[in-house]
Amino acid sequence: MTLRNTDLARAYDLSIPHPNIPTLIENMAAKATAFRSDSPPAFSPVGSLGRPIDIFVPNGRIRGAVAMIHGGYWVRGAPTDITHLAAGALTQGVAVGFVPYGLCPRYTIGDAISHAIEATRIVSAAAGVPAAVFGHSAGGHLAAAVVAAGVSSDAVFVSGLYDLTPIVRIPLNETLVLTVDTARAWSPSERPPLGPASVFAVVGENEPRGFLDQQEVLVEAWKGDAEIRSGVLVDGDHFSEIATLTDPESPLTVAVVEAALAAAARHTSPAEPGA
């Protein structure tokens, strides 16, 4: 069945279940600011985008690393809005780097993919171990693109957007300016991973239907080319699910730590920036 454009727009409209999105984001940013004040990043290298890539390191030996990519439908948000989400992984010996990327319409989604790839390489080099990648929402799309490019082998995606072709038909595209061709070119569902990959994709039970559909699309597209597991978080929604990353023992934190340790064990040397 082909959805009408009005139905499709509702399937991706987060303001319907979350009319208070600005307040939610403001609250997250306040927690992130407090975290950064108490625990400043150990490194803040700058990539070609000209923005710092903040990297937080655990006390003691670095056992693994993860590059975290924020959401915001490619048009809003910043790494500094979510740095408190490093807390859980840090207690398990995992370094956490936060990926900046250019936002639309100043940059294209293709540019954002390039920024995410470069930043993930920089996190790997700074931490001294190959980094896994984590992404939420639009960040899930970018994290999947990093894996598809063969830059990271292990990943956790939360409520990602992997097939951009439906996005062409919703009002958001007035800002993204996707065409059918660019949507397909920048869709991870069209690009299976170049190298070995192990992925855990999860979505909240209470998400708008489009996000549930997107996860099914990725699993179907990558199942022959990657080790891919998927799950639905009972009672989870678009924002509550990532909030659990501050808890060292939450299932999502455990999945991120496992991905980071697996990435470190899979390779013998980190990727170099620009490689």
C-alpha positions as CSV (number, residue, x, y, z in Angstrom):
1,M,0.0,0.0,0.0
2,T,1.3,3.5,-0.9
3,L,0.7,6.0,1.8
4,R,-0.8,9.4,1.1
5,N,1.6,12.2,1.7
6,T,-0.5,13.4,4.7
7,D,-0.3,9.9,6.3
8,L,3.4,9.7,5.6
9,A,4.0,13.1,7.3
10,R,2.3,11.9,10.4
11,A,4.4,8.7,10.4
12,Y,7.5,10.8,10.9
13,D,6.1,13.7,12.9
14,L,7.6,13.5,16.4
15,S,5.7,16.5,17.6
16,I,2.5,14.4,17.7
17,P,3.7,12.2,20.6
18,H,6.0,14.9,21.9
19,P,4.4,18.4,21.7
20,N,7.0,19.5,24.2
21,I,10.1,18.7,22.1
22,P,11.8,22.1,22.7
23,T,11.6,21.6,26.5
24,L,12.9,18.0,26.2
25,I,15.9,19.2,24.2
26,E,16.5,22.1,26.6
27,N,16.5,19.7,29.6
28,M,18.9,17.4,27.8
29,A,21.2,20.2,27.0
30,A,21.2,21.4,30.6
31,K,22.2,17.9,31.8
32,A,24.9,17.8,29.2
33,T,26.3,21.2,30.3
34,A,26.4,20.0,33.9
35,F,28.2,16.8,32.9
36,R,30.8,18.7,30.9
37,S,31.4,21.1,33.8
38,D,32.1,18.2,36.2
39,S,34.0,16.0,33.7
40,P,35.6,18.0,30.8
41,P,36.6,16.2,27.6
42,A,40.2,14.9,27.6
43,F,40.7,15.7,23.9
44,S,38.9,18.0,21.5
45,P,40.6,17.6,18.1
46,V,39.2,19.6,15.2
47,G,38.3,18.1,11.9
48,S,37.7,19.7,8.5
49,L,34.3,21.0,9.6
50,G,36.2,23.3,12.0
51,R,34.3,22.1,15.1
52,P,35.8,20.3,18.2
53,I,35.2,16.6,18.4
54,D,35.0,16.2,22.2
55,I,36.4,12.9,23.5
56,F,35.8,11.8,27.1
57,V,38.0,9.1,28.5
58,P,37.5,6.7,31.5
59,N,39.7,6.5,34.5
60,G,42.3,3.9,33.9
61,R,42.8,1.9,30.8
62,I,40.7,2.5,27.7
63,R,39.1,-0.8,26.8
64,G,37.2,0.5,23.8
65,A,35.7,3.6,22.2
66,V,32.5,4.7,20.7
67,A,31.6,7.7,18.4
68,M,28.2,9.1,19.3
69,I,26.1,10.9,16.8
70,H,23.2,13.1,17.8
71,G,19.7,13.3,16.2
72,G,17.7,16.3,15.1
73,Y,16.4,15.4,11.6
74,W,19.7,16.7,10.1
75,V,18.6,20.3,10.7
76,R,19.1,20.9,14.5
77,G,21.0,19.7,17.5
78,A,24.6,19.6,18.5
79,P,27.0,17.1,20.2
80,T,27.0,19.3,23.2
81,D,23.3,18.6,23.7
82,I,24.0,14.9,24.6
83,T,27.4,14.7,26.2
84,H,25.9,13.5,29.5
85,L,25.0,10.3,27.6
86,A,28.7,9.3,27.9
87,A,28.3,8.6,31.6
88,G,27.3,5.0,31.5
89,A,30.0,3.8,29.0
90,L,32.8,5.7,30.8
91,T,32.3,3.7,33.9
92,Q,32.9,0.5,31.8
93,G,36.2,1.7,30.5
94,V,34.9,3.0,27.1
95,A,36.0,6.3,25.7
96,V,33.2,8.3,24.2
97,G,33.6,10.9,21.3
98,F,30.8,13.1,20.1
99,V,30.5,13.7,16.4
100,P,29.7,17.1,14.9
101,Y,28.2,17.3,11.5
102,G,27.0,20.1,9.2
103,L,23.3,20.8,9.4
104,C,20.9,21.3,6.5
105,P,20.2,23.5,4.6
106,R,23.8,25.0,4.8
107,Y,25.2,21.5,4.3
108,T,23.7,18.5,2.5
109,I,23.1,15.1,4.1
110,G,25.9,13.9,1.9
111,D,28.2,16.4,3.6
112,A,27.0,15.3,7.0
113,I,27.9,11.7,6.1
114,S,31.4,12.8,5.2
115,H,31.7,14.7,8.5
116,A,30.6,11.6,10.5
117,I,33.0,9.4,8.7
118,E,35.9,11.7,9.4
119,A,35.0,12.3,13.0
120,T,34.7,8.6,13.7
121,R,38.2,8.1,12.3
122,I,39.5,10.9,14.6
123,V,37.8,9.3,17.6
124,S,39.5,6.0,16.8
125,A,42.9,7.6,16.5
126,A,42.6,9.8,19.6
127,A,41.4,6.9,21.8
128,G,44.0,4.5,20.4
129,V,41.4,1.8,19.5
130,P,39.0,1.4,16.6
131,A,35.7,3.0,17.6
132,A,32.3,1.5,17.4
133,V,29.6,4.0,16.4
134,F,26.3,4.9,18.1
135,G,23.6,7.0,16.5
136,H,20.1,8.2,17.4
137,S,17.4,9.2,14.9
138,A,19.2,11.2,12.1
139,G,22.3,10.2,13.9
140,G,21.3,6.6,13.4
141,H,21.2,7.3,9.7
142,L,24.7,8.8,9.9
143,A,26.0,5.9,12.1
144,A,24.7,3.4,9.6
145,A,26.4,5.4,6.8
146,V,29.7,5.1,8.7
147,V,29.3,1.3,9.0
148,A,28.3,1.1,5.3
149,A,31.5,2.9,4.4
150,G,33.5,0.3,6.3
151,V,34.9,2.9,8.8
152,S,33.4,1.2,11.8
153,S,32.6,-2.5,12.3
154,D,30.3,-2.5,15.3
155,A,27.4,-0.3,16.0
156,V,24.2,0.5,17.9
157,F,21.4,2.4,16.1
158,V,18.4,3.8,18.0
159,S,15.4,4.9,16.0
160,G,17.4,5.5,12.9
161,L,16.3,6.6,9.4
162,Y,17.9,4.3,6.9
163,D,15.7,4.7,3.8
164,L,15.5,8.4,2.9
165,T,13.1,8.0,0.0
166,P,9.9,8.5,2.2
167,I,11.5,11.7,3.5
168,V,11.3,13.2,0.0
169,R,7.5,13.3,0.4
170,I,7.2,15.1,3.8
171,P,7.3,18.8,4.7
172,L,10.8,18.4,6.2
173,N,12.2,18.0,2.7
174,E,11.7,21.7,2.1
175,T,14.8,22.2,4.2
176,L,16.6,19.0,3.3
177,V,16.1,19.4,-0.5
178,L,16.4,15.7,-1.2
179,T,15.7,14.4,-4.6
180,V,14.7,10.8,-5.3
181,D,18.3,10.2,-6.6
182,T,20.1,11.8,-3.6
183,A,17.7,10.1,-1.2
184,R,18.7,6.7,-2.6
185,A,22.4,7.6,-2.9
186,W,22.5,8.6,0.8
187,S,20.3,5.8,2.2
188,P,22.2,3.1,4.1
189,S,19.5,0.6,3.1
190,E,20.9,0.9,-0.4
191,R,24.5,0.5,0.8
192,P,25.4,-2.8,2.6
193,P,28.6,-2.6,4.7
194,L,31.8,-2.7,2.9
195,G,33.5,-4.8,5.6
196,P,32.5,-7.2,8.4
197,A,29.8,-5.6,10.6
198,S,27.9,-6.4,13.7
199,V,24.9,-4.1,14.4
200,F,22.2,-3.8,17.0
201,A,19.2,-1.7,15.9
202,V,16.5,-0.8,18.3
203,V,13.4,1.3,18.3
204,G,10.9,2.4,20.9
205,E,7.5,0.7,21.0
206,N,5.8,4.1,21.2
207,E,7.6,5.7,18.3
208,P,5.7,7.1,15.3
209,R,5.1,4.3,12.8
210,G,7.7,5.5,10.3
211,F,10.6,4.7,12.7
212,L,9.4,1.2,13.2
213,D,9.1,0.7,9.5
214,Q,12.6,2.1,9.0
215,Q,14.1,-0.5,11.3
216,E,12.4,-3.3,9.4
217,V,13.8,-1.9,6.1
218,L,17.4,-1.9,7.4
219,V,17.2,-5.4,8.8
220,E,15.8,-6.7,5.5
221,A,18.4,-4.8,3.5
222,W,21.5,-5.8,5.5
223,K,20.6,-9.2,6.8
224,G,22.8,-11.0,4.2
225,D,25.7,-8.6,4.6
226,A,26.0,-8.0,8.3
227,E,25.3,-9.6,11.6
228,I,22.3,-7.6,12.5
229,R,20.0,-7.9,15.5
230,S,17.0,-5.8,16.2
231,G,14.7,-5.1,19.1
232,V,11.8,-3.0,20.2
233,L,12.0,-1.3,23.6
234,V,8.8,-1.9,25.5
235,D,7.2,1.4,26.5
236,G,10.2,3.2,24.9
237,D,9.7,6.5,23.0
238,H,12.0,8.7,20.9
239,F,13.6,10.4,23.9
240,S,13.3,8.1,26.9
241,E,15.3,5.3,25.2
242,I,18.6,7.3,24.9
243,A,18.2,8.7,28.4
244,T,19.1,5.3,29.7
245,L,22.7,5.7,28.5
246,T,23.5,7.5,31.7
247,D,22.9,4.2,33.6
248,P,25.9,1.9,33.4
249,E,23.7,-1.2,33.7
250,S,20.9,-0.3,31.3
251,P,20.4,-2.7,28.4
252,L,21.3,0.1,25.9
253,T,24.5,1.0,27.7
254,V,25.4,-2.7,27.9
255,A,24.9,-2.9,24.1
256,V,27.1,0.2,23.4
257,V,29.9,-1.2,25.6
258,E,29.7,-4.6,24.0
259,A,30.0,-2.9,20.5
260,A,32.9,-0.8,21.6
261,L,34.8,-3.8,23.1
262,A,34.0,-5.9,19.9
263,A,35.3,-3.1,17.7
264,A,38.5,-2.9,19.7
265,A,39.0,-6.7,19.6
266,R,38.2,-7.0,15.9
267,H,41.1,-4.9,14.6
268,T,44.7,-4.6,15.6
269,S,45.3,-0.9,14.9
270,P,43.1,2.2,14.8
271,A,42.2,4.0,11.6
272,E,44.1,7.2,10.9
273,P,42.2,10.5,10.3
274,G,41.7,11.0,6.6
275,A,42.6,7.4,5.8
